[in-house]
Amino acid sequence: MKYLFLCGCPRSGTTALWRTVSGHKKVAVGVERYIHRMIPKFTLTEDYFKKERFFDWKKGDTHFPGPDHIPYYAEIENRYDDCMYYGDKVPPMYVNYETLFNNFKGAHVLFIFRNIFDVAQSYLNRFDNPDDGWKKDHTVAVREWNTSLGKTIQLKKKGAKICCIEYEEFFYDNFDLSQIFTPLGLEMDDDFLFNFKKVIKHGGNLEKQRKDRLTTDQKRYIMHNANFAAYKTILDMKNSFEL
């Protein structure tokens, strides 16, 4: 079995990336299927991706109530044996990169990153929603953004197979998906490309609704505390599993 994991600082487009990747018939990637076995301590092993275990919801796996919560699982169960890659989408799994790559030899990771101002704004949108339960403001956004970039740079320099994808390029610059899928040995058919166009359209509709709500003080905090040097380094590393 080959393994493919998706991650990135929260509010950076990991779900949209998952919607794209999961549209490939040779990929079976969960939606935070094993988040509690990756965060805060990484206890996930290859055994969890055997078919009988992957579709067997157990306490301690995830915060989702069951496979019926996400119809996608019913769809991939029928083609699971024929897939080439198996994995999960858990945004902050980067904090445990070392254990991930130790437990899954040769695994590939897609890391999506986004500019800190939009990330911080998205954190605040949820923080200010009384029905959400999100307890992270712009200061936490900066801290987690810095960590995600730093951890990714560190492991990529050690030779880990991490492909860095820029959110803005992915959605708005006619992104060439072959940069991701060709190195994985995956071909893209018409159905897959049609699905990608739907993801892009959805992202464009959300972008039109976005409004700048950061105050001057919040922007000043970001400017003083965000690691822009790491952001530049990640930009230089993007769209390749190799350095």
Helices and strands as residue ranges (DSSP letters): E 2-7, H 14-21, E 27-31, G 35-37, G 46-49, H 51-54, G 67-69, H 72-77, G 80-82, E 85-89, G 91-96, H 97-103, E 108-113, H 116-127, H 138-157, E 162-166, H 167-172, H 178-181, H 190-209, H 216-225, H 228-237
